[in-house]
Amino acid sequence: MNPSNNAIWYDHLPTPIGKLLLVADAKGLREVWFETGKHRKAPDAAWEHDPAKLAFARKQLEEYFAGERTSFDLPLHPIGTAFQVAVWQALAKIPYGATISYGELAQRIGQPQAMRAVGAANGRNPLPIVLPCHRVIGANGSLTGFGGGLPTKRFLLAMEDQVARGDLFGVAAIN
């Protein structure tokens, strides 16, 4: 096992979009992984399964999927380059139920010519849902790639739209 100051904990969370793998360390939530889709990850052998250490994130994600939470208030510890972190911080500012284009996201971080780099950083977001990369769409309004798969992205956007409109019964689980 890792020494406690370097410990990494994980837990699984069942959701309407499938099971999520939650990963945290002493500084906060580090990663959220989808069970299905393009980007999947299994727990590392050095990580410790400790649901109590992930209870803070689990509770807020459960509230999100129940339509009771529209923003997260979690300690976060995503690991990435300075550019990636800037993109991920901008993701956190996209309002619940809204979408923006990659171009608009590039403008928001002060690098309007960096749309492809912004797209790559968005695709490497280690905290999907919490840092809502699913709210970034193509300039023409099309749904573009998503680590959890396009059906998951479609579900999340539809759920947020319906919750924002006060219709909590319109979205069924995708599985």
DOKOLNU-981848 format. One record per residue: x, y, z of N, C-alpha, C in turn; residue in one letter. Coordinates in steps of 0.001 Angstrom, whole numbers, padded with zeros to 6 digits, always signed. Atoms other than C-alpha are relative to their C-alpha. Example, Ala and Ser with C-alpha at 12.3 -4.5 7.8 and 13.67 -1.06 7.14 Angstrom:
+000890-001190+000000+012300-004500+007800+000900+001200+000000a/-000820-001190-000060+013670-001060+007140-000770+001090+000730s/
***
This chain:
+000824-001205+000000+000000+000000+000000+000858+001255+000000m/-000691-001285+000000+000960+003609-000454+000047+000556+001410n/+000053-000725-001270+001961+005675+002545-001241+000887+000001p/+001287-000694-000059-001133+007521+003768+000019+001370-000661s/-000015-001321+000627+000049+010913+002493+000015-000086-001521n/+000036+000198+001452+000315+009462-001034-001092-000982-000412n/+001022+001001+000274-002665+007122-000790-000967+000486-001069a/+001046-000257+000986-005115+006926-003655-001112-001000+000278i/+001161+000821-000324-008596+005614-002937-000952-000037-001189w/+000994+000096+001066-011325+004420-005243-001269-000631+000524y/+001287+000634-000261-014943+003377-005216-000772-000001-001315d/+000885+000057+001166-017612+002492-007766-001347+000603+000377h/+001296-000630-000215-020851+004409-008127-000942-000397-001123l/+000995+000288+001039-023873+002983-009973-000791+001269-000320p/+000730-001194+000443-025616+005689-012024-000905-000399-001168t/+000835+000294+001175-028232+005884-014797+000802-000186-001284p/-000835+000150+001196-025333+005971-017304+001002-001142+000155i/-000922+001098-000265-023587+002916-015870+000858+000294+001209g/-000849-000128-001175-021060+002372-013149+001146+000967-000278k/-001128-000918+000074-018519+005143-012537+001061-000437+000996l/-001130+000227-000892-015077+004634-011024+000444+001366+000500l/-000408-001253-000621-014282+007459-008588+001364-000207+000638l/-001363+000096-000505-010649+008114-007633+000344+001304+000715v/-000362-001191-000775-009391+010495-004936+001306-000229+000737a/-001144+000043-000901-006349+011345-002900-000287+000995+001121d/+000221-000872-001154-005878+013484+000205-000371+001427-000398a/+000311-001358+000450-006239+016685-001863-001384+000118-000624k/+001332-000078+000581-009546+015767-003489-000249-001043-001065g/+000397+000905+001076-011309+013985-006316+000953+000183-001169l/-000983-000051+001086-008764+013117-009023-000569-000411-001344r/+000456+000571+001260-010635+011097-011623-001405-000566+000149e/+001279+000688+000149-014053+009871-012732+000097-000744-001325v/-000121+000834+001203-014058+006988-015225-001317-000704-000274w/+001200+000709+000425-016902+005461-017221+000275-001492-000117f/-000090+001458+000157-017540+001731-017216+000034-000379-001487e/+000056+000249+001441-018227+001915-020950+000506+001230-000728t/-000427-001140+000794-017213+004197-023770+001470-000076-000357g/-001359-000063+000521-013918+005236-025264+001066-000097+001096k/-000990-000051-001072-012081+005876-021999-000509-000776+001215h/+000330+000830-001162-012331+003116-019413+001277-000212+000783r/-001175+000250-000818-010024+002418-016533-000393-000922+001140k/+000173+000877-001154-009704-000297-013934+000820+000568+001153a/-000803-000473-001132-008464+000455-010418+001434-000536-000078p/-001407+000382-000064-004688+000390-010125+000207-000899+001222d/-000265+000928-001111-003312-002381-007895+000455+000727+001262a/-000494-000737-001162-001752+000248-005610-001092+000823+000688a/+001078-000772-000597-005073+002002-004981-000726-000823+001055w/+000746+000646-001086-007129+001231-001895-001501+000236-000197e/+001464-000137+000083-010867+000519-002163-000489+000493+001348h/+000441-000600-001258-012336+002830+000482-001205+000902-000267d/+001199-000801+000265-015954+003955-000014-000125+001227+000904p/+000112-001137-000921-015737+006230+003055+000810+001200-000494a/-000846-001093+000498-012947+008273+001442-000604+000669-001227k/+000648-000562+001188-015151+008850-001639-001430+000439+000276l/+001386-000331-000339-018413+009528+000226-000348+001440-000377a/+000234-001408+000332-018043+013290-000337-000384+000168-001473f/+000293-000091+001436-018052+012832-004128-001234-000814-000356a/+001128+000887+000264-020512+009971-004173-001324+000714+000275r/+001234-000683-000396-023168+012032-002368-000388+001064-001032k/+000330-001068+000947-022935+014980-004757-000341-000551-001384q/+000338+000605+001293-022941+012772-007865-001376-000663+000057l/+001345+000581-000149-025994+010887-006563-001061+001096-000067e/+000938-001127+000040-027726+014246-006013-000123+000548-001430e/+000027-000459+001393-026761+015321-009552-000912-000905-000838y/+000796+000918+000811-028272+012191-011102-001459-000061+000451f/+001379-000065-000480-031399+012586-008932-000678+001310-000390a/+000564-001285+000394-031899+016079-010382-000061+000998+001132g/+000021-000859-001185-031235+017679-006986+001212+000920+000091e/-001225-000799-000052-027833+019254-007728+000344+000471-001402r/-000351-000561+001307-026886+021592-010564+001437+000509-000046t/-001419-000352-000022-023325+022398-009468+000667-000814+001096s/-000768+000802-000954-020589+020646-007545+000846+000903+000883f/-000831-000702-000969-018772+021845-004458+000916-001041+000630d/-000887+001082-000415-015981+019304-004189+001446+000456-000033l/-001432-000223+000166-012273+019476-003485+000472-000846-001182p/-000425+000687+001222-010708+018590-006846+001521+000000-000092l/-001443+000099+000192-007210+017420-007690+000310-000676-001340h/-000319+000580+001311-007025+016786-011451+001481+000213-000316p/-001409-000079+000358-003526+016112-012762+000105+000273-001508i/-000168-000340+001408-002578+017802-016044+000961+001153-000169g/-000857-001137+000304-000546+020475-017769-000711+001293+000394t/+000602-001298-000321-001125+024160-017023-001109+000339-000997a/+001012-000263+001023-003021+024473-020331-001248-000845+000249f/+001140+000875-000257-005223+021455-019570-000783+000490+001211q/+000677-000469-001221-005992+022753-016075-000793+001274-000293v/+000730-001219+000363-006973+026142-017554-001290-000346-000742a/+001202+000433+000729-009388+024395-019940-000995-000615+000980v/+000894+000665-000942-010793+022249-017126-000650+001000+000958w/+000593-001033-000860-011303+025316-014918-001093+000751-000750q/+001027-000664+000808-013219+026951-017763-001239-000874-000147a/+001153+000912+000077-015405+023845-018065-000908+000177+001216l/+000770-000122-001240-016478+024326-014450-000920+001211-000010a/+000798-001225+000054-017934+027714-015398-001132-000053-001015k/+001109+000130+000945-020308+026417-018071-001262-000294+000818i/+001194+000192-000830-023780+026763-016536-000712-001330-000270p/+000822+001209+000079-025929+023715-015862-001053+000179-001078y/+001020-000029+001038-028155+022929-018830+000377+000811-001231g/-000445-000799+001142-026141+025148-021203+001071-000770-000772a/-001091+000557+000797-023756+024228-024010+000769+001152-000632t/-000822-000959+000730-020884+026066-025657+000808-000783-001029i/-000828+000635+001021-018680+025359-028667+001453-000042+000472s/-001439+000048-000280-015006+024464-028617+000632+001368-000240y/-000512-001338+000288-014317+027862-030189-000273+000964+001137g/+000342-000868-001119-016147+029632-027385+000839-000351+001222e/-000836+000413-001122-014236+027585-024812+001423+000532-000175l/-001332-000537+000277-010949+028595-026499+000043+001508+000281a/+000063-001437-000286-012027+032246-026303-000039+000259+001497q/+000123-000198-001446-012916+031885-022633+001338-000148+000736r/-001308+000117-000653-009353+030843-021805+001012+000960-000626i/-000864-001009+000587-007949+033711-023911+000895-000503-001118g/-000787+000554+001098-006624+031521-026747-000927-000417-001145q/+001014+000307+001018-009176+031788-029574+000506-000841-001175p/-000536+000797+001108-006844+030128-032112+000289-001444+000414q/-000404+001311-000527-006315+027051-029910-001160-000983+000093a/+001186+000860-000085-009588+025247-030687+000349-001489+000040m/-000367+001423-000003-007905+021915-031460+000653-000404+001310r/-000648+000295-001283-005732+022068-028356-001031-000023+001126a/+001087-000009-000986-008822+022961-026317-000801-001297-000108v/+000713+001263+000197-010600+019960-027853+000769-001172+000583g/-000825+001083-000557-007685+017703-026914-000006+000036+001524a/+000028-000115-001466-007614+019034-023335-001367-000412+000538a/+001351+000394-000391-011380+018615-023128-000121-001523+000004n/+000037+001450+000106-010960+015004-024238+000817-000711+001067g/-000817+000584-001056-008399+014407-021487-000494+000377+001397r/+000576-000402-001277-010621+015822-018750-000135-001224+000922n/+000063+001156-000889-010117+013433-015810-001238-000005+000908p/+001160-000115-000891-013302+014608-014066-001282+000315-000769l/+001246-000272+000729-016180+014336-016555-001186+000031+000962p/+001220-000282-000746-019597+015325-015233+000282+001104+001017i/-000344-001017-000996-017998+017247-012335+000551+001247-000700v/-000460-001061+000908-016049+019367-014857-000672-000326-001330l/+000957+000472+001005-018793+019232-017488+000439+000134-001457p/-000449+000017+001395-016986+018498-020744-001123-000428-000940c/+001134+000390+000847-020268+017015-021998-000780+001210-000500h/+000704-001219+000407-021539+020604-022306+000692+000720-001155r/-000708-000594+001133-019044+021352-025096-000400-000774-001253v/+000521+000609+001226-020449+020722-028567+000645+000664-001216i/-000517-000570+001237-019527+021405-032189-000609+001360-000284g/+000473-001351+000329-019909+024922-033593-001362-000021-000682a/+001282+000104+000695-022846+023700-035687-001091-000632+000872n/+000976+000570-000926-024605+022295-032611+000039-001511+000078g/-000073+001466-000013-023597+018695-033275+000705-000501+001259s/-000689+000642-001107-022603+016369-030498+001277-000616-000557l/-001286+000530+000434-018949+015543-030859+000481-000990+001041t/-000518+001059-000860-016795+012920-029151-000146+000240+001486g/+000121-000047-001451-017158+012105-025499+000538-001311+000542f/-000638+001191-000562-015158+009669-023364-000975-001066+000453g/+001004+000968-000428-018304+008025-022072-000884-000481-001133g/+000812+000364+001158-019725+007669-025581-001078+001040-000253g/+001018-000998+000359-022217+009839-027458-001361-000265+000641l/+001267+000194-000711-025292+008117-025937+000036+000559+001422p/-000134-000543-001352-023987+009104-022492-000043+001519-000036t/+000016-001459+000136-023348+012684-023615-001424+000481-000268k/+001379-000350+000338-026834+012837-025134-000893-000095+001247r/+000789+000185-001222-028332+011479-021883+000247+001145+000984f/-000327-001048-000974-026481+013995-019668-000593+001346-000413l/+000550-001269+000475-027499+016957-021833-001520+000021+000099l/+001464+000070-000089-031129+015803-022004-000459+000067+001450a/+000353-000021-001420-031240+015186-018248+000110+001422+000545m/-000180-001362-000500-029843+018644-017502-001062+000940-000565e/+001026-000839+000608-032252+020265-019946-001341-000214+000693d/+001297+000284-000621-035241+018525-018392-000035+000442+001456q/-000039-000465-001388-034145+019247-014813-000092+001522+000031v/+000033-001462+000051-033545+022895-015728-001402+000515-000303a/+001382-000383+000320-037109+023004-017113-000986-000486+001053r/+000876+000487-001058-038495+021293-013984-000686-001310-000306g/+000602+001280+000387-039366+018007-015738+000917-001139+000436d/-000878+001024-000560-037784+015319-013541-000331-001407-000464l/+000426+001340+000340-039620+012401-015101+000204-000351-001477f/-000110+000195+001428-038677+012727-018765+001198-000781-000483g/-001215+000663+000441-035280+011003-018827+000105-001370+000639v/-000177+001365-000505-034843+007242-018498+001481-000358-000098a/-001381+000463+000042-031562+005462-017853+000332-000504-001402a/-000390+000435+001349-029566+004668-020999+000321-001467-000053i/-000354+001434+000031-028745+001089-019974-001264-000823-000044n/
***
